[in-house]
Amino acid sequence: MALNWLKKKKKAEDKEPANRENGAPTTAEQYPEEDSGRQGMQEGGILNDDRPVRQEQQAGKGKDRSRPSSRKGLFARLKQGLAKTRKILTSDIDDLFRGRRALDDEMLEQLEELLITSDIGVRTTMELVAAVAKKARKIDGPEALKQVLKEEILKLFEGLEPEKQPAAAPKPEVVMVVGVNGVGKTTTIGKLAAKATAEGKSVLIAAADTFRAAAIEQLAIWSQRAGAEIIKHRENADPAAVAFDSVHAAMARGTDLVLIDTAGRLHTRVNLMEELKKIRRSVAKNLEDAPHQILLVLDATTGQNALSQAKIFNEALGVSGLVLTKLDGTAKGGIVVSICNGLKIPLRYIGVGEGIDDLQVFDPARFVEALF
């Protein structure tokens, strides 16, 4: 069944030259979000997007993002952020049962295509459809199918909970934040800092992306809003030195949390992964077992490309947790399921909007409930 979907995709791609000659939009032009973040390869094989990010550019302009975006509950904001994905999934599943009551092979094939186009991925889709097929006799309508899908998707998240923090947490706790340019790394660090200070923790931000002046400026703004300290060097300084000095300062000051920003692209011939490994080593020299977490930030709108990025970063650094941003900007929220099932790395946070409270701790049950 997956082969049929791939054949359809191939036909669509074969038509693109003719479409361009006739002035019709190509697949990429019709669905631009699928190609975001695919602007070339840097040394080390990392896809990067060097285009400006609107929400990062706007840091410091307009309303104060460090305050909660609204009075709505967390679940309400999650549902609102996943509205595009939910609309497609629920309406298409409802359409499957128009004039029918029993789930047959043709409907299973249509369900497979629906899940794949929602960026759940071929492998994960095959697992879900196989599980649904075993329960086909009990499924007599769209609501019953949605309930089965909820149960099966939740099973995929089992065993992916983050490791529990020890009773005596390390001080400072050092978190290294990585990811390609354009995924919302700087904004994520700012929101994490604001959340931590709201909990009464002292925070220090290390501006170790010294190759992008805008990143240092944005972090300075976020640190002011969050009430966090910041350590920064001159532009193009050694990122590992910034990280080392930051951890050293945090230890001397008794700081609770250190958030280390890193480059997503280097404007030199140095391999990005090697530079990140150097930062990790420099931190470990200063504080045993640091960094305690390596968080990888991914952009949900890049779809399966995010999965490719995650594999490369994980192989090089050993990622301990994921942050998936911009879920509110895509109708392909199924990428959450694909990434968790494909990589077996805990998803720590999801971004469903621009406000501080729109960066939420990932709750699988709440996510699945909001998805349908």
C-alpha positions as CSV (number, residue, x, y, z in Angstrom):
1,M,0.0,0.0,0.0
2,A,2.9,2.3,0.8
3,L,4.2,1.5,-2.7
4,N,0.9,2.9,-4.3
5,W,1.4,6.2,-2.4
6,L,5.1,6.4,-3.5
7,K,4.0,5.8,-7.1
8,K,1.5,8.7,-6.9
9,K,4.2,10.9,-5.5
10,K,6.6,9.9,-8.4
11,K,3.9,10.8,-10.9
12,A,3.4,14.2,-9.4
13,E,7.2,14.8,-9.5
14,D,7.3,13.7,-13.2
15,K,4.7,16.3,-14.1
16,E,6.6,19.2,-12.6
17,P,8.7,20.0,-15.8
18,A,5.5,20.2,-17.8
19,N,3.8,22.3,-15.1
20,R,6.6,24.8,-15.1
21,E,6.4,25.1,-18.9
22,N,2.6,25.7,-18.7
23,G,3.0,28.2,-15.8
24,A,1.4,25.9,-13.3
25,P,2.8,25.6,-9.8
26,T,5.1,22.7,-8.9
27,T,4.7,20.5,-5.9
28,A,7.3,22.5,-4.0
29,E,5.5,25.7,-4.9
30,Q,2.1,24.3,-3.8
31,Y,3.5,23.0,-0.5
32,P,6.4,25.3,0.4
33,E,6.6,24.1,4.0
34,E,7.9,20.7,2.8
35,D,11.0,22.4,1.4
36,S,11.8,24.8,4.2
37,G,15.1,24.3,5.9
38,R,16.6,22.5,2.8
39,Q,18.9,25.3,1.6
40,G,22.1,23.4,0.9
41,M,24.6,21.3,2.8
42,Q,27.4,22.5,5.1
43,E,30.6,20.6,5.9
44,G,29.8,17.5,7.8
45,G,26.6,16.8,5.9
46,I,24.3,19.0,8.0
47,L,21.3,20.6,6.2
48,N,20.9,24.2,7.3
49,D,18.6,27.1,6.6
50,D,20.3,30.5,6.8
51,R,17.2,32.5,6.2
52,P,16.0,34.9,8.9
53,V,13.5,33.6,11.4
54,R,10.6,36.0,11.9
55,Q,10.0,35.2,15.6
56,E,13.7,35.6,16.4
57,Q,14.0,38.8,14.4
58,Q,11.2,40.2,16.3
59,A,12.8,39.6,19.7
60,G,12.7,42.8,21.5
61,K,10.0,44.4,19.4
62,G,6.3,44.7,20.2
63,K,4.9,43.0,23.2
64,D,6.9,41.3,25.8
65,R,7.1,37.6,24.9
66,S,8.5,36.6,28.2
67,R,5.0,36.9,29.7
68,P,2.3,34.2,29.2
69,S,0.7,34.7,25.8
70,S,-2.9,34.3,27.2
71,R,-4.9,33.2,30.1
72,K,-6.0,30.0,28.3
73,G,-5.1,26.7,29.8
74,L,-2.1,24.7,28.5
75,F,-4.3,22.1,26.8
76,A,-6.4,24.8,25.0
77,R,-3.2,26.4,23.7
78,L,-2.0,22.9,22.6
79,K,-5.2,22.3,20.7
80,Q,-5.1,25.7,19.1
81,G,-1.5,25.1,18.0
82,L,-2.4,21.7,16.5
83,A,-5.5,23.0,14.8
84,K,-4.1,22.6,11.2
85,T,-3.0,19.0,11.7
86,R,-6.2,18.1,13.6
87,K,-8.5,19.6,10.9
88,I,-6.9,17.4,8.2
89,L,-6.8,14.2,10.2
90,T,-10.3,14.4,11.5
91,S,-12.0,15.6,8.3
92,D,-10.2,13.0,6.2
93,I,-11.0,10.2,8.6
94,D,-14.6,11.3,8.6
95,D,-14.6,11.2,4.8
96,L,-13.4,7.6,4.8
97,F,-16.7,6.4,6.2
98,R,-19.0,8.4,3.9
99,G,-21.6,5.8,2.8
100,R,-19.7,3.0,4.6
101,R,-19.7,1.4,8.0
102,A,-17.2,-1.4,7.8
103,L,-13.4,-0.9,7.5
104,D,-12.3,-2.7,4.3
105,D,-8.9,-3.0,2.5
106,E,-9.6,0.0,0.3
107,M,-10.2,2.2,3.3
108,L,-7.1,0.9,5.0
109,E,-5.1,1.9,1.9
110,Q,-6.6,5.4,2.0
111,L,-5.8,5.6,5.8
112,E,-2.2,4.7,5.0
113,E,-1.9,7.5,2.5
114,L,-3.5,9.9,4.9
115,L,-1.1,9.1,7.7
116,I,1.9,9.3,5.4
117,T,0.9,12.7,4.0
118,S,0.5,13.9,7.6
119,D,4.3,13.2,8.0
120,I,3.9,10.3,10.3
121,G,6.4,8.5,8.1
122,V,6.2,5.2,6.1
123,R,7.6,2.9,8.8
124,T,5.4,4.3,11.6
125,T,2.4,4.4,9.3
126,M,2.8,0.7,8.4
127,E,2.9,-0.2,12.1
128,L,-0.2,1.8,12.8
129,V,-2.2,0.5,9.8
130,A,-1.3,-3.1,10.7
131,A,-2.5,-2.6,14.3
132,V,-5.8,-1.0,13.0
133,A,-6.3,-3.9,10.6
134,K,-6.2,-6.4,13.5
135,K,-9.1,-4.5,15.1
136,A,-11.0,-3.8,11.9
137,R,-14.1,-5.8,12.9
138,K,-14.6,-3.6,16.0
139,I,-14.4,-0.4,14.0
140,D,-17.8,0.7,12.8
141,G,-17.3,4.5,12.3
142,P,-14.8,7.4,12.3
143,E,-14.9,7.9,16.1
144,A,-14.0,4.3,16.7
145,L,-11.1,4.5,14.2
146,K,-9.8,7.7,15.9
147,Q,-10.0,6.0,19.3
148,V,-7.9,3.0,18.0
149,L,-5.4,5.4,16.4
150,K,-5.1,7.3,19.7
151,E,-4.4,4.0,21.6
152,E,-1.8,2.8,19.1
153,I,0.0,6.1,18.8
154,L,0.2,6.3,22.6
155,K,1.9,2.8,22.6
156,L,4.6,4.2,20.4
157,F,5.5,6.8,23.1
158,E,5.9,4.2,25.8
159,G,9.4,4.0,27.3
160,L,10.4,7.4,25.9
161,E,10.1,9.3,29.2
162,P,13.1,11.5,30.1
163,E,15.4,10.1,32.7
164,K,14.3,11.2,36.2
165,Q,16.6,13.9,37.7
166,P,18.4,12.7,40.8
167,A,17.2,14.0,44.2
168,A,20.3,16.2,44.5
169,A,20.4,17.9,41.1
170,P,23.9,19.0,39.9
171,K,24.7,22.7,40.4
172,P,25.0,24.2,38.0
173,E,23.0,22.0,35.7
174,V,24.5,22.5,32.2
175,V,22.3,22.2,29.2
176,M,23.8,22.4,25.7
177,V,21.3,23.4,23.0
178,V,22.1,22.4,19.4
179,G,20.4,22.5,16.0
180,V,20.7,24.1,12.5
181,N,20.1,27.7,11.9
182,G,16.5,28.8,11.5
183,V,14.9,26.2,13.8
184,G,14.3,28.6,16.7
185,K,17.2,27.7,18.9
186,T,17.7,31.3,20.3
187,T,14.0,31.8,21.0
188,T,13.9,28.3,22.7
189,I,16.8,29.2,25.0
190,G,15.1,32.5,25.9
191,K,11.9,30.7,26.8
192,L,13.6,28.0,28.8
193,A,15.5,30.7,30.7
194,A,12.2,32.6,31.4
195,K,10.5,29.4,32.6
196,A,13.5,28.6,34.9
197,T,13.6,32.1,36.5
198,A,9.9,32.0,37.0
199,E,10.5,28.8,39.1
200,G,13.0,30.7,41.2
201,K,16.1,29.4,39.6
202,S,19.2,31.5,38.8
203,V,20.1,31.2,35.1
204,L,23.2,32.0,33.1
205,I,23.2,32.0,29.2
206,A,26.3,31.2,27.3
207,A,26.3,33.0,23.9
208,A,28.6,30.4,22.2
209,D,27.2,31.0,18.7
210,T,29.9,33.6,18.1
211,F,29.7,33.2,14.3
212,R,26.3,35.0,14.1
213,A,26.2,38.5,15.7
214,A,22.4,38.5,15.6
215,A,22.3,35.5,17.9
216,I,24.3,37.2,20.6
217,E,22.1,40.3,20.4
218,Q,18.9,38.3,20.6
219,L,20.2,36.3,23.6
220,A,21.1,39.6,25.3
221,I,17.5,40.7,24.9
222,W,16.1,37.4,26.2
223,S,18.5,37.4,29.2
224,Q,17.2,40.9,30.2
225,R,13.6,39.8,29.9
226,A,14.1,36.5,31.8
227,G,16.3,38.1,34.5
228,A,19.1,35.8,33.5
229,E,22.9,36.5,33.3
230,I,24.8,36.2,30.0
231,I,28.4,35.5,29.2
232,K,29.4,36.7,25.7
233,H,32.7,37.2,23.9
234,R,33.6,39.2,20.8
235,E,32.2,38.1,17.4
236,N,34.1,35.0,16.0
237,A,35.6,34.2,19.3
238,D,36.3,30.5,20.2
239,P,32.8,29.0,21.1
240,A,34.4,26.5,23.4
241,A,36.1,29.3,25.3
242,V,32.7,31.0,25.8
243,A,31.2,27.7,27.1
244,F,34.2,27.1,29.4
245,D,34.1,30.6,30.9
246,S,30.3,30.4,31.4
247,V,30.4,27.2,33.4
248,H,33.4,28.5,35.4
249,A,31.4,31.7,36.2
250,A,28.3,29.7,37.1
251,M,30.2,27.6,39.5
252,A,31.7,30.6,41.2
253,R,28.4,32.4,41.5
254,G,26.3,29.3,42.6
255,T,24.1,29.5,39.5
256,D,21.4,26.8,39.2
257,L,21.2,26.5,35.4
258,V,23.5,27.2,32.4
259,L,22.0,27.2,28.9
260,I,24.7,27.0,26.1
261,D,23.7,28.4,22.7
262,T,25.6,26.9,19.8
263,A,26.1,27.5,16.1
264,G,24.0,25.9,13.5
265,R,26.3,26.7,10.7
266,L,30.0,27.7,10.6
267,H,31.3,30.3,8.2
268,T,34.7,28.6,8.2
269,R,36.0,25.2,7.0
270,V,35.7,23.7,10.4
271,N,33.3,20.8,10.6
272,L,30.2,21.8,12.6
273,M,30.0,18.5,14.5
274,E,33.7,18.7,15.5
275,E,33.1,22.3,16.8
276,L,30.2,21.1,18.9
277,K,32.3,18.1,20.2
278,K,35.0,20.6,21.2
279,I,32.4,22.6,23.2
280,R,31.2,19.5,25.0
281,R,34.8,18.6,25.9
282,S,35.6,22.1,27.2
283,V,32.5,22.0,29.5
284,A,33.4,18.5,30.8
285,K,36.9,19.8,31.7
286,N,35.4,22.4,33.9
287,L,32.6,20.3,35.5
288,E,32.4,16.5,35.7
289,D,29.5,14.9,33.8
290,A,28.7,18.2,32.1
291,P,26.8,18.9,29.9
292,H,24.1,17.1,31.8
293,Q,21.7,17.4,28.8
294,I,22.1,18.0,25.1
295,L,18.8,19.3,23.7
296,L,18.4,19.2,19.9
297,V,15.9,21.8,18.5
298,L,14.0,20.8,15.4
299,D,11.6,22.7,13.1
300,A,8.3,20.8,12.6
301,T,7.6,22.6,9.3
302,T,10.6,20.8,7.7
303,G,8.9,17.5,8.0
304,Q,11.0,14.4,7.4
305,N,14.1,16.5,7.0
306,A,13.9,17.1,10.8
307,L,14.3,13.4,11.2
308,S,17.4,13.3,9.1
309,Q,18.9,16.2,11.1
310,A,18.2,14.4,14.3
311,K,19.9,11.2,13.2
312,I,23.1,13.1,12.3
313,F,23.2,15.2,15.5
314,N,22.5,12.1,17.6
315,E,25.2,10.0,16.0
316,A,27.8,12.8,16.6
317,L,26.8,14.1,20.1
318,G,24.4,11.6,21.8
319,V,21.3,13.8,22.0
320,S,19.4,13.3,25.3
321,G,16.2,15.2,24.4
322,L,14.4,16.9,21.6
323,V,12.6,20.2,21.3
324,L,10.2,20.5,18.3
325,T,9.2,24.0,17.4
326,K,6.6,25.7,15.1
327,L,4.0,22.9,15.3
328,D,1.4,25.7,15.0
329,G,2.8,26.6,11.6
330,T,2.3,23.2,9.9
331,A,-0.5,20.8,9.1
332,K,2.0,17.9,9.5
333,G,2.0,17.5,13.3
334,G,2.4,13.7,12.7
335,I,6.2,14.4,12.5
336,V,6.1,14.2,16.3
337,V,5.1,10.5,16.1
338,S,7.6,9.8,13.4
339,I,10.5,11.3,15.2
340,C,9.8,9.7,18.6
341,N,9.2,6.2,17.0
342,G,12.1,6.5,14.6
343,L,14.8,7.7,17.0
344,K,13.7,6.5,20.4
345,I,14.8,9.8,21.9
346,P,12.6,11.6,24.5
347,L,10.7,14.6,23.2
348,R,11.1,17.2,26.0
349,Y,9.3,20.2,24.7
350,I,7.0,21.2,21.8
351,G,6.4,24.8,20.5
352,V,2.8,25.6,19.5
353,G,3.0,29.4,19.4
354,E,5.2,32.4,20.1
355,G,4.4,33.0,23.8
356,I,6.4,31.7,26.7
357,D,3.6,29.3,27.7
358,D,3.5,28.0,24.1
359,L,6.7,26.1,24.7
360,Q,5.3,23.2,26.6
361,V,6.6,20.1,28.3
362,F,5.7,17.3,26.0
363,D,2.9,15.2,27.4
364,P,2.1,12.2,25.0
365,A,-1.5,11.7,26.3
366,R,-2.4,15.3,26.0
367,F,-0.7,15.6,22.6
368,V,-2.6,12.6,21.2
369,E,-5.9,13.9,22.6
370,A,-5.3,17.3,20.9
371,L,-4.4,15.6,17.6
372,F,-7.8,14.2,16.9
